[in-house]
């Protein structure tokens, strides 16, 4: 028979429990007098699938929670790794917590923060008081993914981002079923290749008339920006999508070529022919993944402007002579994963490697081509 338990010191409790990493979310609502309110929590959790229920745990001393409760509904905003400042802003007491932030209204009217990973709109279902916190249950009414970025993580009293060997896009629209299946088949191979070659691999697909970034393997903390663009779509307007078009039927290639600047038509034809002949393409200094990072991080909400910025960067690094490139200038390799019909189901865009001599470049090319071939074989057998 055990004796009376010793009291738990608050500092020890926080220290030990702080070793359990958690995500970070901002709970928002519109108060009865019409102003937006919000509080930050690291205690958000799913509760039930049927019926769909979630929960979070505000402190009984919270000044924002009574206003949220009175509204009868709330929205959970799951923060991305780039939104650490949001957590600090909503964690402070008093002042306008929404100052300088962009948001739009959820179906319930609660603020949805631009750039958050996802939002979950709920009605207040039940509230229990337990110790020095409330347990708030939310009946989920609507929810949506917004970004394929990495989440903000709270661990041992500090913030960080989740880092895995590869990050993969979600597919809320359902149009990525086939290419994502290829990604799933090849994921172990891609992760192993990125690790042994110390490179970063961005996996792209051509869906309809758009190129889509599906996954990134080998993303490090320094390369975090790349993961921000997972799920990003850009219209395949020449020269964007050239690698895919090299393996498309002639009719589709002709339609794509019609969108090319007239002074680039000859270069484009030369590039498509070389890609078909060699089964790959190169990007020189300033090209490839860096184009996506720079163009997609441009400070604009205009999709057309963003596409134009990307096209400009692609054209600046465009080089039709992929036959025998100057090895030290090569910064990215573009290698297709071919499907049984001869099309490029995916393209593996390999970057992040230092300048290589001809021998080093040839070894890297052989390695990534081998990975692409293995993925193609797995797809053919499955």
C-alpha positions as CSV (number, residue, x, y, z in Angstrom):
1,X,0.0,0.0,0.0
2,X,1.5,3.3,-1.1
3,X,1.8,6.3,1.1
4,X,0.5,9.8,0.4
5,X,1.8,11.2,-2.9
6,X,4.2,14.1,-2.8
7,X,3.1,17.4,-4.2
8,X,4.3,18.0,-7.8
9,X,6.4,21.1,-8.2
10,X,4.9,23.3,-11.0
11,X,8.4,23.9,-12.5
12,X,9.0,20.2,-12.7
13,X,5.6,19.6,-14.2
14,X,6.2,22.1,-16.9
15,X,9.7,20.8,-17.6
16,X,8.7,17.2,-18.0
17,X,5.5,17.9,-20.0
18,X,7.4,20.3,-22.2
19,X,9.2,17.3,-23.6
20,X,6.1,16.3,-25.4
21,X,6.1,18.3,-28.7
22,X,2.8,19.9,-29.8
23,X,1.4,21.9,-32.6
24,X,0.4,25.5,-32.3
25,X,-3.0,26.9,-33.2
26,X,-4.9,30.2,-32.9
27,X,-8.6,30.0,-31.9
28,X,-10.6,32.8,-33.4
29,X,-14.1,34.1,-33.2
30,X,-16.2,37.3,-33.7
31,X,-17.5,38.7,-30.4
32,X,-21.1,39.7,-29.9
33,X,-20.2,43.3,-30.5
34,X,-18.6,42.4,-33.8
35,X,-14.8,42.6,-33.2
36,X,-12.4,39.7,-33.9
37,X,-11.0,37.9,-30.9
38,X,-8.3,35.2,-30.7
39,X,-6.1,33.2,-28.4
40,X,-3.2,30.9,-29.0
41,X,-3.2,27.3,-27.8
42,X,-0.8,24.4,-27.9
43,X,-3.3,22.0,-26.5
44,X,-5.6,21.5,-29.6
45,X,-6.5,17.9,-30.3
46,X,-8.9,15.8,-32.3
47,X,-11.5,13.9,-30.2
48,X,-13.9,12.0,-32.4
49,X,-14.4,11.1,-36.0
50,X,-18.1,10.2,-35.7
51,X,-19.4,12.7,-34.9
52,X,-16.5,15.0,-35.8
53,X,-15.3,16.7,-32.6
54,X,-12.1,18.6,-31.6
55,X,-11.0,20.1,-28.3
56,X,-8.7,22.7,-26.8
57,X,-7.9,23.8,-23.3
58,X,-8.0,27.6,-22.5
59,X,-6.9,28.7,-19.1
60,X,-9.7,29.8,-16.7
61,X,-7.9,33.1,-16.4
62,X,-8.1,33.8,-20.2
63,X,-9.7,37.1,-21.0
64,X,-10.4,36.1,-24.6
65,X,-12.1,32.8,-24.0
66,X,-15.3,34.3,-22.4
67,X,-15.8,36.3,-25.6
68,X,-15.3,33.3,-27.8
69,X,-17.6,31.2,-25.7
70,X,-20.3,33.9,-25.9
71,X,-20.2,33.9,-29.7
72,X,-21.2,30.2,-29.7
73,X,-18.6,29.2,-32.4
74,X,-14.9,29.4,-33.2
75,X,-12.3,28.6,-35.8
76,X,-9.1,26.7,-35.2
77,X,-6.2,28.1,-37.3
78,X,-3.2,25.6,-37.4
79,X,-0.1,27.7,-37.7
80,X,2.8,27.1,-40.1
81,X,6.5,27.1,-39.2
82,X,6.6,30.6,-40.8
83,X,4.0,32.0,-38.4
84,X,5.9,32.0,-35.1
85,X,5.2,35.7,-34.8
86,X,1.5,35.0,-34.9
87,X,1.8,32.8,-31.9
88,X,3.6,35.5,-30.0
89,X,1.1,38.1,-31.1
90,X,-1.9,36.2,-30.0
91,X,-0.2,35.1,-26.8
92,X,0.1,38.6,-25.5
93,X,-2.5,40.2,-23.3
94,X,-4.5,43.2,-24.5
95,X,-4.1,45.3,-27.7
96,X,-5.2,44.5,-31.2
97,X,-4.1,40.9,-31.8
98,X,-5.1,41.1,-35.4
99,X,-3.0,44.2,-36.2
100,X,-1.1,43.8,-39.5
101,X,-2.6,40.4,-40.2
102,X,-4.6,39.3,-43.3
103,X,-7.6,37.2,-42.7
104,X,-11.0,36.3,-44.2
105,X,-14.2,35.0,-42.6
106,X,-14.9,31.3,-42.1
107,X,-18.5,30.1,-42.7
108,X,-19.3,30.9,-39.1
109,X,-17.8,34.4,-39.5
110,X,-14.7,33.7,-37.4
111,X,-11.3,34.9,-38.8
112,X,-9.3,32.5,-40.9
113,X,-5.6,33.6,-40.9
114,X,-4.0,33.8,-44.3
115,X,-1.1,31.4,-44.6
116,X,-2.2,29.0,-41.9
117,X,-1.9,25.3,-42.7
118,X,-5.6,24.6,-42.2
119,X,-8.7,25.9,-40.5
120,X,-11.5,24.1,-38.7
121,X,-14.8,25.8,-38.1
122,X,-16.7,24.7,-35.0
123,X,-19.8,25.3,-32.9
124,X,-19.2,25.2,-29.1
125,X,-20.5,21.8,-28.1
126,X,-19.6,21.5,-24.5
127,X,-17.4,23.2,-21.9
128,X,-16.0,21.5,-18.7
129,X,-13.9,23.1,-16.0
130,X,-11.0,20.9,-15.0
131,X,-8.3,22.2,-12.7
132,X,-7.0,25.6,-13.9
133,X,-8.3,25.1,-17.4
134,X,-11.5,24.6,-19.4
135,X,-11.9,21.7,-21.8
136,X,-13.8,23.1,-24.8
137,X,-15.3,20.6,-27.2
138,X,-16.1,21.8,-30.7
139,X,-18.5,20.3,-33.2
140,X,-16.8,20.5,-36.5
141,X,-19.0,22.2,-39.2
142,X,-16.5,22.9,-41.9
143,X,-12.7,22.6,-42.5
144,X,-10.2,23.2,-45.2
145,X,-6.5,22.8,-46.0
146,X,-4.7,26.0,-47.0
147,X,-1.0,25.2,-47.3
148,X,1.4,22.3,-47.7
149,X,4.0,24.0,-45.5
150,X,5.6,22.6,-42.4
151,X,3.7,23.1,-39.0
152,X,4.9,25.3,-36.2
153,X,5.9,23.1,-33.3
154,X,6.3,24.0,-29.5
155,X,8.9,21.9,-27.7
156,X,10.8,22.4,-24.4
157,X,9.7,26.0,-24.1
158,X,10.6,27.0,-27.6
159,X,9.3,27.1,-31.2
160,X,10.5,25.1,-34.1
161,X,9.4,23.4,-37.3
162,X,8.7,19.8,-38.1
163,X,11.4,18.4,-40.3
164,X,11.1,15.0,-42.0
165,X,13.1,13.3,-44.7
166,X,10.3,14.3,-47.2
167,X,7.3,16.5,-47.2
168,X,4.3,15.6,-49.4
169,X,1.4,17.7,-50.6
170,X,-2.2,17.0,-49.7
171,X,-4.8,16.5,-52.4
172,X,-8.1,18.2,-51.3
173,X,-9.3,18.5,-54.9
174,X,-8.6,14.8,-55.8
175,X,-6.8,15.5,-59.1
176,X,-3.4,14.3,-57.8
177,X,-4.4,10.7,-57.1
178,X,-2.2,9.2,-59.9
179,X,1.0,11.3,-59.4
180,X,0.7,11.0,-55.6
181,X,0.6,7.3,-56.0
182,X,3.9,7.5,-57.8
183,X,5.3,9.6,-55.0
184,X,4.2,7.1,-52.4
185,X,5.8,4.2,-54.3
186,X,9.1,6.2,-54.7
187,X,9.3,7.9,-51.4
188,X,11.7,5.5,-49.7
189,X,14.0,5.6,-52.8
190,X,13.8,9.4,-52.9
191,X,14.6,9.8,-49.2
192,X,17.6,7.4,-49.5
193,X,18.9,9.2,-52.6
194,X,18.6,12.6,-51.0
195,X,20.5,11.4,-47.9
196,X,23.4,9.6,-49.7
197,X,23.9,12.4,-52.3
198,X,23.3,15.2,-49.8
199,X,20.9,16.9,-52.3
200,X,17.4,18.2,-52.3
201,X,14.8,16.6,-54.6
202,X,11.6,18.5,-55.5
203,X,9.0,16.2,-57.2
204,X,6.8,17.9,-59.8
205,X,3.8,16.7,-61.8
206,X,1.9,18.0,-64.7
207,X,-1.8,18.1,-63.9
208,X,-4.1,19.4,-66.5
209,X,-2.5,22.6,-67.6
210,X,-0.5,23.2,-64.5
211,X,2.7,22.1,-62.9
212,X,2.4,21.1,-59.3
213,X,5.1,20.7,-56.6
214,X,4.1,17.4,-54.9
215,X,6.9,16.7,-52.5
216,X,10.4,17.6,-51.3
217,X,12.9,15.1,-50.0
218,X,16.1,16.1,-48.3
219,X,14.8,19.5,-47.1
220,X,17.0,20.9,-44.3
221,X,16.3,23.8,-42.0
222,X,18.3,26.0,-44.4
223,X,16.2,24.9,-47.3
224,X,12.9,25.3,-45.4
225,X,11.6,27.8,-47.9
226,X,11.3,25.1,-50.5
227,X,8.7,23.2,-48.4
228,X,6.5,26.3,-48.4
229,X,5.7,25.7,-52.0
230,X,4.6,22.1,-51.8
231,X,1.2,22.0,-53.5
232,X,1.9,25.2,-55.4
233,X,0.4,25.2,-58.9
234,X,1.6,27.3,-61.9
235,X,0.2,27.3,-65.4
236,X,2.3,25.3,-67.8
237,X,2.9,28.2,-70.2
238,X,6.1,28.0,-72.2
239,X,8.8,27.8,-71.2
240,X,7.4,26.5,-67.9
241,X,6.7,22.7,-68.2
242,X,9.3,22.1,-71.0
243,X,10.6,19.0,-69.3
244,X,7.1,17.4,-69.3
245,X,6.3,18.6,-72.8
246,X,9.3,16.6,-74.2
247,X,7.3,13.5,-73.4
248,X,3.8,14.7,-74.4
249,X,1.9,13.9,-77.6
250,X,2.6,16.1,-80.6
251,X,-0.7,17.9,-80.5
252,X,-0.3,18.9,-76.9
253,X,3.3,20.1,-77.5
254,X,2.0,22.2,-80.4
255,X,-0.6,23.9,-78.2
256,X,2.1,24.6,-75.6
257,X,4.6,25.9,-78.1
258,X,1.9,28.4,-79.3
259,X,2.2,30.1,-76.0
260,X,5.9,30.6,-76.3
261,X,7.5,34.0,-77.1
262,X,8.2,34.0,-80.8
263,X,12.0,34.7,-80.3
264,X,12.3,31.6,-78.1
265,X,10.5,29.0,-80.4
266,X,13.8,27.7,-81.8
267,X,15.4,27.4,-78.4
268,X,12.4,25.6,-77.1
269,X,12.4,23.0,-79.9
270,X,16.1,22.4,-79.4
271,X,15.5,21.9,-75.7
272,X,12.6,19.5,-76.1
273,X,14.6,17.4,-78.6
274,X,17.6,17.3,-76.3
275,X,15.5,16.3,-73.3
276,X,13.9,13.5,-75.3
277,X,17.3,12.3,-76.6
278,X,19.1,12.3,-73.2
279,X,16.1,11.5,-71.0
280,X,16.8,14.5,-68.8
281,X,17.6,18.2,-68.6
282,X,19.9,20.6,-66.8
283,X,19.4,24.0,-65.2
284,X,22.4,26.2,-65.0
285,X,23.3,28.7,-62.2
286,X,20.2,30.5,-60.9
287,X,17.8,27.9,-62.3
288,X,15.6,25.1,-61.0
289,X,14.4,25.1,-57.4
290,X,15.9,28.5,-56.7
291,X,13.5,29.9,-59.4
292,X,10.6,28.6,-57.4
293,X,11.9,29.9,-54.1
294,X,12.6,33.4,-55.4
295,X,9.6,33.9,-57.6
296,X,7.1,32.3,-55.2
297,X,8.3,34.3,-52.3
298,X,7.8,37.6,-54.2
299,X,5.6,40.0,-52.1
300,X,2.4,39.8,-54.2
301,X,-1.0,38.2,-53.9
302,X,-1.6,38.5,-57.6
303,X,-1.3,35.0,-59.2
304,X,-0.6,36.4,-62.6
305,X,2.2,38.6,-61.3
306,X,3.7,35.6,-59.5
307,X,3.6,33.5,-62.7
308,X,5.2,36.3,-64.7
309,X,8.0,36.5,-62.1
310,X,8.6,32.8,-62.4
311,X,8.6,32.9,-66.2
312,X,11.1,35.7,-66.2
313,X,13.5,33.8,-63.9
314,X,13.1,30.6,-66.0
315,X,13.9,32.6,-69.2
316,X,16.9,34.2,-67.6
317,X,18.4,30.8,-66.8
318,X,17.1,29.2,-70.0
319,X,19.8,27.3,-71.9
320,X,19.0,25.1,-74.9
321,X,22.4,23.5,-75.1
322,X,21.7,20.6,-72.7
323,X,24.0,18.3,-74.8
324,X,27.2,19.0,-73.0
325,X,26.7,21.7,-70.3
326,X,29.6,23.2,-68.5
327,X,29.6,20.9,-65.4
328,X,30.5,23.4,-62.7
329,X,27.6,25.7,-63.8
330,X,25.0,22.9,-63.4
331,X,22.8,23.6,-60.4
332,X,19.8,21.3,-61.0
333,X,19.0,18.0,-62.7
334,X,15.6,17.3,-64.1
335,X,14.9,13.6,-64.6
336,X,11.5,12.0,-65.6
337,X,9.8,9.1,-64.0
338,X,8.2,7.6,-67.1
339,X,4.8,5.8,-67.1
340,X,4.1,2.7,-69.3
341,X,2.7,5.0,-72.0
342,X,6.0,6.9,-72.3
343,X,4.9,10.1,-70.6
344,X,6.6,11.8,-67.7
345,X,4.4,10.9,-64.7
346,X,6.7,12.9,-62.4
347,X,9.9,14.9,-62.7
348,X,12.6,14.7,-60.1
349,X,14.3,18.1,-59.8
350,X,17.6,17.6,-58.0
351,X,19.4,20.6,-56.5
352,X,21.4,21.7,-53.5
353,X,24.7,20.2,-54.6
354,X,27.9,22.2,-54.9
355,X,29.6,22.8,-58.3
356,X,30.7,19.4,-59.7
357,X,33.4,18.4,-62.2
358,X,32.4,16.2,-65.1
359,X,33.0,13.0,-63.2
360,X,31.0,14.1,-60.2
361,X,28.1,15.3,-62.4
362,X,28.1,12.0,-64.3
363,X,27.9,10.0,-61.1
364,X,25.0,12.1,-59.8
365,X,23.1,11.8,-63.1
366,X,23.5,8.0,-63.1
367,X,22.3,7.8,-59.6
368,X,19.1,9.9,-60.0
369,X,18.3,8.2,-63.3
370,X,18.6,4.9,-61.5
371,X,16.1,6.1,-58.9
372,X,13.7,7.3,-61.5
373,X,13.9,4.0,-63.4
374,X,13.2,2.0,-60.2
375,X,10.1,4.1,-59.5
376,X,8.9,3.5,-63.0
377,X,9.4,-0.2,-62.6
378,X,7.5,-0.2,-59.3
379,X,4.6,1.6,-60.9
380,X,4.5,-0.8,-63.8
381,X,4.3,-3.8,-61.5
382,X,1.8,-2.4,-59.1
